[in-house]
Amino acid sequence: MYKVFIKNIDGFEKLFANDEERLKLAEPLYLLKDIDTFNEHKRKGSRLFNNLILILNKASVLKNETKYHFLGMFLNELHLQYFDFTTIQKPISIKKEILDSQFDLLFQFMFPAYYEK
């Protein structure tokens, strides 16, 4: 699942290279492309990291619903690759609509939708 996720992020970035709004919406998810970048943002407690934590917390809550059951496996894969997102560094506020859209992108990235085969 993680490999599909990464291929989708790369494809999404290429497909929407000229669409700043879409790229900015997906920006927190880019932290999952590289453990070193992830850890650097975690160490700094960056806004992107904390935004990502909100997205992943939502995924953790929804993984028990039938529609999102595979998110549990994805979150386990992240843990196995040493992505530690158990705690948020600094509380941030994000509009519900934005968080929902970011979660929807995470969900879309689980399926081969944006990458070239």
Phi and psi in radians as a Rosetta constraint file:
Dihedral C 1 N 2 CA 2 C 2 CIRCULARHARMONIC -1.095 0.35
Dihedral N 2 CA 2 C 2 N 3 CIRCULARHARMONIC -0.697 0.35
Dihedral C 2 N 3 CA 3 C 3 CIRCULARHARMONIC -1.114 0.35
Dihedral N 3 CA 3 C 3 N 4 CIRCULARHARMONIC -0.718 0.35
Dihedral C 3 N 4 CA 4 C 4 CIRCULARHARMONIC -1.090 0.35
Dihedral N 4 CA 4 C 4 N 5 CIRCULARHARMONIC -0.750 0.35
Dihedral C 4 N 5 CA 5 C 5 CIRCULARHARMONIC -1.005 0.35
Dihedral N 5 CA 5 C 5 N 6 CIRCULARHARMONIC -0.839 0.35
Dihedral C 5 N 6 CA 6 C 6 CIRCULARHARMONIC -1.127 0.35
Dihedral N 6 CA 6 C 6 N 7 CIRCULARHARMONIC -0.764 0.35
Dihedral C 6 N 7 CA 7 C 7 CIRCULARHARMONIC -1.077 0.35
Dihedral N 7 CA 7 C 7 N 8 CIRCULARHARMONIC -0.664 0.35
Dihedral C 7 N 8 CA 8 C 8 CIRCULARHARMONIC -1.169 0.35
Dihedral N 8 CA 8 C 8 N 9 CIRCULARHARMONIC -0.724 0.35
Dihedral C 8 N 9 CA 9 C 9 CIRCULARHARMONIC -1.086 0.35
Dihedral N 9 CA 9 C 9 N 10 CIRCULARHARMONIC -0.798 0.35
Dihedral C 9 N 10 CA 10 C 10 CIRCULARHARMONIC -1.067 0.35
Dihedral N 10 CA 10 C 10 N 11 CIRCULARHARMONIC -0.778 0.35
Dihedral C 10 N 11 CA 11 C 11 CIRCULARHARMONIC -1.140 0.35
Dihedral N 11 CA 11 C 11 N 12 CIRCULARHARMONIC -0.676 0.35
Dihedral C 11 N 12 CA 12 C 12 CIRCULARHARMONIC -1.073 0.35
Dihedral N 12 CA 12 C 12 N 13 CIRCULARHARMONIC -0.780 0.35
Dihedral C 12 N 13 CA 13 C 13 CIRCULARHARMONIC -1.081 0.35
Dihedral N 13 CA 13 C 13 N 14 CIRCULARHARMONIC -0.684 0.35
Dihedral C 13 N 14 CA 14 C 14 CIRCULARHARMONIC -1.229 0.35
Dihedral N 14 CA 14 C 14 N 15 CIRCULARHARMONIC -0.810 0.35
Dihedral C 14 N 15 CA 15 C 15 CIRCULARHARMONIC -1.091 0.35
Dihedral N 15 CA 15 C 15 N 16 CIRCULARHARMONIC -0.674 0.35
Dihedral C 15 N 16 CA 16 C 16 CIRCULARHARMONIC -1.938 0.35
Dihedral N 16 CA 16 C 16 N 17 CIRCULARHARMONIC 0.546 0.35
Dihedral C 16 N 17 CA 17 C 17 CIRCULARHARMONIC -0.960 0.35
Dihedral N 17 CA 17 C 17 N 18 CIRCULARHARMONIC -0.503 0.35
Dihedral C 17 N 18 CA 18 C 18 CIRCULARHARMONIC -1.782 0.35
Dihedral N 18 CA 18 C 18 N 19 CIRCULARHARMONIC 0.224 0.35
Dihedral C 18 N 19 CA 19 C 19 CIRCULARHARMONIC -2.038 0.35
Dihedral N 19 CA 19 C 19 N 20 CIRCULARHARMONIC 1.480 0.35
Dihedral C 19 N 20 CA 20 C 20 CIRCULARHARMONIC -0.962 0.35
Dihedral N 20 CA 20 C 20 N 21 CIRCULARHARMONIC -0.680 0.35
Dihedral C 20 N 21 CA 21 C 21 CIRCULARHARMONIC -1.085 0.35
Dihedral N 21 CA 21 C 21 N 22 CIRCULARHARMONIC -0.813 0.35
Dihedral C 21 N 22 CA 22 C 22 CIRCULARHARMONIC -1.163 0.35
Dihedral N 22 CA 22 C 22 N 23 CIRCULARHARMONIC -0.728 0.35
Dihedral C 22 N 23 CA 23 C 23 CIRCULARHARMONIC -1.111 0.35
Dihedral N 23 CA 23 C 23 N 24 CIRCULARHARMONIC -0.696 0.35
Dihedral C 23 N 24 CA 24 C 24 CIRCULARHARMONIC -1.152 0.35
Dihedral N 24 CA 24 C 24 N 25 CIRCULARHARMONIC -0.661 0.35
Dihedral C 24 N 25 CA 25 C 25 CIRCULARHARMONIC -1.063 0.35
Dihedral N 25 CA 25 C 25 N 26 CIRCULARHARMONIC -0.670 0.35
Dihedral C 25 N 26 CA 26 C 26 CIRCULARHARMONIC -1.502 0.35
Dihedral N 26 CA 26 C 26 N 27 CIRCULARHARMONIC -0.134 0.35
Dihedral C 26 N 27 CA 27 C 27 CIRCULARHARMONIC -0.878 0.35
Dihedral N 27 CA 27 C 27 N 28 CIRCULARHARMONIC -0.767 0.35
Dihedral C 27 N 28 CA 28 C 28 CIRCULARHARMONIC -1.053 0.35
Dihedral N 28 CA 28 C 28 N 29 CIRCULARHARMONIC -0.579 0.35
Dihedral C 28 N 29 CA 29 C 29 CIRCULARHARMONIC -1.186 0.35
Dihedral N 29 CA 29 C 29 N 30 CIRCULARHARMONIC -0.437 0.35
Dihedral C 29 N 30 CA 30 C 30 CIRCULARHARMONIC -1.075 0.35
Dihedral N 30 CA 30 C 30 N 31 CIRCULARHARMONIC -0.428 0.35
Dihedral C 30 N 31 CA 31 C 31 CIRCULARHARMONIC -1.086 0.35
Dihedral N 31 CA 31 C 31 N 32 CIRCULARHARMONIC -0.384 0.35
Dihedral C 31 N 32 CA 32 C 32 CIRCULARHARMONIC -1.426 0.35
Dihedral N 32 CA 32 C 32 N 33 CIRCULARHARMONIC -0.034 0.35
Dihedral C 32 N 33 CA 33 C 33 CIRCULARHARMONIC -1.337 0.35
Dihedral N 33 CA 33 C 33 N 34 CIRCULARHARMONIC -0.449 0.35
Dihedral C 33 N 34 CA 34 C 34 CIRCULARHARMONIC -2.564 0.35
Dihedral N 34 CA 34 C 34 N 35 CIRCULARHARMONIC 2.139 0.35
Dihedral C 34 N 35 CA 35 C 35 CIRCULARHARMONIC -1.103 0.35
Dihedral N 35 CA 35 C 35 N 36 CIRCULARHARMONIC -0.618 0.35
Dihedral C 35 N 36 CA 36 C 36 CIRCULARHARMONIC -1.173 0.35
Dihedral N 36 CA 36 C 36 N 37 CIRCULARHARMONIC -0.748 0.35
Dihedral C 36 N 37 CA 37 C 37 CIRCULARHARMONIC -1.112 0.35
Dihedral N 37 CA 37 C 37 N 38 CIRCULARHARMONIC -0.762 0.35
Dihedral C 37 N 38 CA 38 C 38 CIRCULARHARMONIC -0.984 0.35
Dihedral N 38 CA 38 C 38 N 39 CIRCULARHARMONIC -0.873 0.35
Dihedral C 38 N 39 CA 39 C 39 CIRCULARHARMONIC -1.154 0.35
Dihedral N 39 CA 39 C 39 N 40 CIRCULARHARMONIC -0.606 0.35
Dihedral C 39 N 40 CA 40 C 40 CIRCULARHARMONIC -1.125 0.35
Dihedral N 40 CA 40 C 40 N 41 CIRCULARHARMONIC -0.777 0.35
Dihedral C 40 N 41 CA 41 C 41 CIRCULARHARMONIC -1.179 0.35
Dihedral N 41 CA 41 C 41 N 42 CIRCULARHARMONIC -0.625 0.35
Dihedral C 41 N 42 CA 42 C 42 CIRCULARHARMONIC -1.126 0.35
Dihedral N 42 CA 42 C 42 N 43 CIRCULARHARMONIC -0.796 0.35
Dihedral C 42 N 43 CA 43 C 43 CIRCULARHARMONIC -1.032 0.35
Dihedral N 43 CA 43 C 43 N 44 CIRCULARHARMONIC -0.705 0.35
Dihedral C 43 N 44 CA 44 C 44 CIRCULARHARMONIC -1.380 0.35
Dihedral N 44 CA 44 C 44 N 45 CIRCULARHARMONIC -0.293 0.35
Dihedral C 44 N 45 CA 45 C 45 CIRCULARHARMONIC 1.138 0.35
Dihedral N 45 CA 45 C 45 N 46 CIRCULARHARMONIC 0.705 0.35
Dihedral C 45 N 46 CA 46 C 46 CIRCULARHARMONIC -1.144 0.35
Dihedral N 46 CA 46 C 46 N 47 CIRCULARHARMONIC 2.766 0.35
Dihedral C 46 N 47 CA 47 C 47 CIRCULARHARMONIC -1.042 0.35
Dihedral N 47 CA 47 C 47 N 48 CIRCULARHARMONIC -0.700 0.35
Dihedral C 47 N 48 CA 48 C 48 CIRCULARHARMONIC -1.058 0.35
Dihedral N 48 CA 48 C 48 N 49 CIRCULARHARMONIC -0.772 0.35
Dihedral C 48 N 49 CA 49 C 49 CIRCULARHARMONIC -1.074 0.35
Dihedral N 49 CA 49 C 49 N 50 CIRCULARHARMONIC -0.830 0.35
Dihedral C 49 N 50 CA 50 C 50 CIRCULARHARMONIC -1.153 0.35
Dihedral N 50 CA 50 C 50 N 51 CIRCULARHARMONIC -0.574 0.35
Dihedral C 50 N 51 CA 51 C 51 CIRCULARHARMONIC -1.134 0.35
Dihedral N 51 CA 51 C 51 N 52 CIRCULARHARMONIC -0.767 0.35
Dihedral C 51 N 52 CA 52 C 52 CIRCULARHARMONIC -1.052 0.35
Dihedral N 52 CA 52 C 52 N 53 CIRCULARHARMONIC -0.720 0.35
Dihedral C 52 N 53 CA 53 C 53 CIRCULARHARMONIC -1.051 0.35
Dihedral N 53 CA 53 C 53 N 54 CIRCULARHARMONIC -0.721 0.35
Dihedral C 53 N 54 CA 54 C 54 CIRCULARHARMONIC -1.071 0.35
Dihedral N 54 CA 54 C 54 N 55 CIRCULARHARMONIC -0.720 0.35
Dihedral C 54 N 55 CA 55 C 55 CIRCULARHARMONIC -1.112 0.35
Dihedral N 55 CA 55 C 55 N 56 CIRCULARHARMONIC -0.830 0.35
Dihedral C 55 N 56 CA 56 C 56 CIRCULARHARMONIC -1.204 0.35
Dihedral N 56 CA 56 C 56 N 57 CIRCULARHARMONIC -0.571 0.35
Dihedral C 56 N 57 CA 57 C 57 CIRCULARHARMONIC -1.124 0.35
Dihedral N 57 CA 57 C 57 N 58 CIRCULARHARMONIC -0.700 0.35
Dihedral C 57 N 58 CA 58 C 58 CIRCULARHARMONIC -1.104 0.35
Dihedral N 58 CA 58 C 58 N 59 CIRCULARHARMONIC -0.726 0.35
Dihedral C 58 N 59 CA 59 C 59 CIRCULARHARMONIC -1.084 0.35
Dihedral N 59 CA 59 C 59 N 60 CIRCULARHARMONIC -0.697 0.35
Dihedral C 59 N 60 CA 60 C 60 CIRCULARHARMONIC -1.112 0.35
Dihedral N 60 CA 60 C 60 N 61 CIRCULARHARMONIC -0.657 0.35
Dihedral C 60 N 61 CA 61 C 61 CIRCULARHARMONIC -1.227 0.35
Dihedral N 61 CA 61 C 61 N 62 CIRCULARHARMONIC -0.727 0.35
Dihedral C 61 N 62 CA 62 C 62 CIRCULARHARMONIC -1.446 0.35
Dihedral N 62 CA 62 C 62 N 63 CIRCULARHARMONIC -0.189 0.35
Dihedral C 62 N 63 CA 63 C 63 CIRCULARHARMONIC -1.065 0.35
Dihedral N 63 CA 63 C 63 N 64 CIRCULARHARMONIC -0.316 0.35
Dihedral C 63 N 64 CA 64 C 64 CIRCULARHARMONIC -1.511 0.35
Dihedral N 64 CA 64 C 64 N 65 CIRCULARHARMONIC -0.119 0.35
Dihedral C 64 N 65 CA 65 C 65 CIRCULARHARMONIC -1.470 0.35
Dihedral N 65 CA 65 C 65 N 66 CIRCULARHARMONIC 2.523 0.35
Dihedral C 65 N 66 CA 66 C 66 CIRCULARHARMONIC -0.921 0.35
Dihedral N 66 CA 66 C 66 N 67 CIRCULARHARMONIC -0.789 0.35
Dihedral C 66 N 67 CA 67 C 67 CIRCULARHARMONIC -1.057 0.35
Dihedral N 67 CA 67 C 67 N 68 CIRCULARHARMONIC -0.576 0.35
Dihedral C 67 N 68 CA 68 C 68 CIRCULARHARMONIC -1.952 0.35
Dihedral N 68 CA 68 C 68 N 69 CIRCULARHARMONIC 0.340 0.35
Dihedral C 68 N 69 CA 69 C 69 CIRCULARHARMONIC -0.986 0.35
Dihedral N 69 CA 69 C 69 N 70 CIRCULARHARMONIC -0.550 0.35
Dihedral C 69 N 70 CA 70 C 70 CIRCULARHARMONIC -1.287 0.35
Dihedral N 70 CA 70 C 70 N 71 CIRCULARHARMONIC -0.221 0.35
Dihedral C 70 N 71 CA 71 C 71 CIRCULARHARMONIC -1.107 0.35
Dihedral N 71 CA 71 C 71 N 72 CIRCULARHARMONIC -0.516 0.35
Dihedral C 71 N 72 CA 72 C 72 CIRCULARHARMONIC -1.049 0.35
Dihedral N 72 CA 72 C 72 N 73 CIRCULARHARMONIC -0.749 0.35
Dihedral C 72 N 73 CA 73 C 73 CIRCULARHARMONIC -1.151 0.35
Dihedral N 73 CA 73 C 73 N 74 CIRCULARHARMONIC -0.708 0.35
Dihedral C 73 N 74 CA 74 C 74 CIRCULARHARMONIC -1.109 0.35
Dihedral N 74 CA 74 C 74 N 75 CIRCULARHARMONIC -0.789 0.35
Dihedral C 74 N 75 CA 75 C 75 CIRCULARHARMONIC -1.103 0.35
Dihedral N 75 CA 75 C 75 N 76 CIRCULARHARMONIC -0.657 0.35
Dihedral C 75 N 76 CA 76 C 76 CIRCULARHARMONIC -1.114 0.35
Dihedral N 76 CA 76 C 76 N 77 CIRCULARHARMONIC -0.712 0.35
Dihedral C 76 N 77 CA 77 C 77 CIRCULARHARMONIC -1.076 0.35
Dihedral N 77 CA 77 C 77 N 78 CIRCULARHARMONIC -0.687 0.35
Dihedral C 77 N 78 CA 78 C 78 CIRCULARHARMONIC -1.085 0.35
Dihedral N 78 CA 78 C 78 N 79 CIRCULARHARMONIC -0.764 0.35
Dihedral C 78 N 79 CA 79 C 79 CIRCULARHARMONIC -1.081 0.35
Dihedral N 79 CA 79 C 79 N 80 CIRCULARHARMONIC -0.722 0.35
Dihedral C 79 N 80 CA 80 C 80 CIRCULARHARMONIC -1.122 0.35
Dihedral N 80 CA 80 C 80 N 81 CIRCULARHARMONIC -0.436 0.35
Dihedral C 80 N 81 CA 81 C 81 CIRCULARHARMONIC -1.678 0.35
Dihedral N 81 CA 81 C 81 N 82 CIRCULARHARMONIC 0.254 0.35
Dihedral C 81 N 82 CA 82 C 82 CIRCULARHARMONIC 1.277 0.35
Dihedral N 82 CA 82 C 82 N 83 CIRCULARHARMONIC 0.387 0.35
Dihedral C 82 N 83 CA 83 C 83 CIRCULARHARMONIC -1.427 0.35
Dihedral N 83 CA 83 C 83 N 84 CIRCULARHARMONIC 1.917 0.35
Dihedral C 83 N 84 CA 84 C 84 CIRCULARHARMONIC -1.816 0.35
Dihedral N 84 CA 84 C 84 N 85 CIRCULARHARMONIC 1.904 0.35
Dihedral C 84 N 85 CA 85 C 85 CIRCULARHARMONIC -2.209 0.35
Dihedral N 85 CA 85 C 85 N 86 CIRCULARHARMONIC 0.659 0.35
Dihedral C 85 N 86 CA 86 C 86 CIRCULARHARMONIC -1.305 0.35
Dihedral N 86 CA 86 C 86 N 87 CIRCULARHARMONIC -0.462 0.35
Dihedral C 86 N 87 CA 87 C 87 CIRCULARHARMONIC -2.335 0.35
Dihedral N 87 CA 87 C 87 N 88 CIRCULARHARMONIC 2.545 0.35
Dihedral C 87 N 88 CA 88 C 88 CIRCULARHARMONIC -1.490 0.35
Dihedral N 88 CA 88 C 88 N 89 CIRCULARHARMONIC 2.451 0.35
Dihedral C 88 N 89 CA 89 C 89 CIRCULARHARMONIC -1.388 0.35
Dihedral N 89 CA 89 C 89 N 90 CIRCULARHARMONIC -0.887 0.35
Dihedral C 89 N 90 CA 90 C 90 CIRCULARHARMONIC -2.378 0.35
Dihedral N 90 CA 90 C 90 N 91 CIRCULARHARMONIC 2.240 0.35
Dihedral C 90 N 91 CA 91 C 91 CIRCULARHARMONIC -1.041 0.35
Dihedral N 91 CA 91 C 91 N 92 CIRCULARHARMONIC 2.338 0.35
Dihedral C 91 N 92 CA 92 C 92 CIRCULARHARMONIC -2.288 0.35
Dihedral N 92 CA 92 C 92 N 93 CIRCULARHARMONIC 2.768 0.35
Dihedral C 92 N 93 CA 93 C 93 CIRCULARHARMONIC -1.967 0.35
Dihedral N 93 CA 93 C 93 N 94 CIRCULARHARMONIC 2.329 0.35
Dihedral C 93 N 94 CA 94 C 94 CIRCULARHARMONIC -2.327 0.35
Dihedral N 94 CA 94 C 94 N 95 CIRCULARHARMONIC 2.382 0.35
Dihedral C 94 N 95 CA 95 C 95 CIRCULARHARMONIC -1.010 0.35
Dihedral N 95 CA 95 C 95 N 96 CIRCULARHARMONIC 2.442 0.35
Dihedral C 95 N 96 CA 96 C 96 CIRCULARHARMONIC -0.958 0.35
Dihedral N 96 CA 96 C 96 N 97 CIRCULARHARMONIC -0.690 0.35
Dihedral C 96 N 97 CA 97 C 97 CIRCULARHARMONIC -1.113 0.35
Dihedral N 97 CA 97 C 97 N 98 CIRCULARHARMONIC -0.672 0.35
Dihedral C 97 N 98 CA 98 C 98 CIRCULARHARMONIC -1.217 0.35
Dihedral N 98 CA 98 C 98 N 99 CIRCULARHARMONIC -0.815 0.35
Dihedral C 98 N 99 CA 99 C 99 CIRCULARHARMONIC -1.057 0.35
Dihedral N 99 CA 99 C 99 N 100 CIRCULARHARMONIC -0.731 0.35
Dihedral C 99 N 100 CA 100 C 100 CIRCULARHARMONIC -1.072 0.35
Dihedral N 100 CA 100 C 100 N 101 CIRCULARHARMONIC -0.733 0.35
Dihedral C 100 N 101 CA 101 C 101 CIRCULARHARMONIC -1.158 0.35
Dihedral N 101 CA 101 C 101 N 102 CIRCULARHARMONIC -0.677 0.35
Dihedral C 101 N 102 CA 102 C 102 CIRCULARHARMONIC -1.161 0.35
Dihedral N 102 CA 102 C 102 N 103 CIRCULARHARMONIC -0.707 0.35
Dihedral C 102 N 103 CA 103 C 103 CIRCULARHARMONIC -1.120 0.35
Dihedral N 103 CA 103 C 103 N 104 CIRCULARHARMONIC -0.715 0.35
Dihedral C 103 N 104 CA 104 C 104 CIRCULARHARMONIC -1.035 0.35
Dihedral N 104 CA 104 C 104 N 105 CIRCULARHARMONIC -0.675 0.35
Dihedral C 104 N 105 CA 105 C 105 CIRCULARHARMONIC -1.114 0.35
Dihedral N 105 CA 105 C 105 N 106 CIRCULARHARMONIC -0.786 0.35
Dihedral C 105 N 106 CA 106 C 106 CIRCULARHARMONIC -0.958 0.35
Dihedral N 106 CA 106 C 106 N 107 CIRCULARHARMONIC -0.810 0.35
Dihedral C 106 N 107 CA 107 C 107 CIRCULARHARMONIC -1.053 0.35
Dihedral N 107 CA 107 C 107 N 108 CIRCULARHARMONIC -0.787 0.35
Dihedral C 107 N 108 CA 108 C 108 CIRCULARHARMONIC -1.107 0.35
Dihedral N 108 CA 108 C 108 N 109 CIRCULARHARMONIC -0.613 0.35
Dihedral C 108 N 109 CA 109 C 109 CIRCULARHARMONIC -1.246 0.35
Dihedral N 109 CA 109 C 109 N 110 CIRCULARHARMONIC -0.121 0.35
Dihedral C 109 N 110 CA 110 C 110 CIRCULARHARMONIC -1.363 0.35
Dihedral N 110 CA 110 C 110 N 111 CIRCULARHARMONIC -0.295 0.35
Dihedral C 110 N 111 CA 111 C 111 CIRCULARHARMONIC -2.035 0.35
Dihedral N 111 CA 111 C 111 N 112 CIRCULARHARMONIC 2.610 0.35
Dihedral C 111 N 112 CA 112 C 112 CIRCULARHARMONIC -1.206 0.35
Dihedral N 112 CA 112 C 112 N 113 CIRCULARHARMONIC 1.474 0.35
Dihedral C 112 N 113 CA 113 C 113 CIRCULARHARMONIC -1.996 0.35
Dihedral N 113 CA 113 C 113 N 114 CIRCULARHARMONIC -0.591 0.35
Dihedral C 113 N 114 CA 114 C 114 CIRCULARHARMONIC -1.993 0.35
Dihedral N 114 CA 114 C 114 N 115 CIRCULARHARMONIC -0.011 0.35
Dihedral C 114 N 115 CA 115 C 115 CIRCULARHARMONIC -1.899 0.35
Dihedral N 115 CA 115 C 115 N 116 CIRCULARHARMONIC 2.704 0.35
Dihedral C 115 N 116 CA 116 C 116 CIRCULARHARMONIC -1.489 0.35
Dihedral N 116 CA 116 C 116 N 117 CIRCULARHARMONIC 2.432 0.35
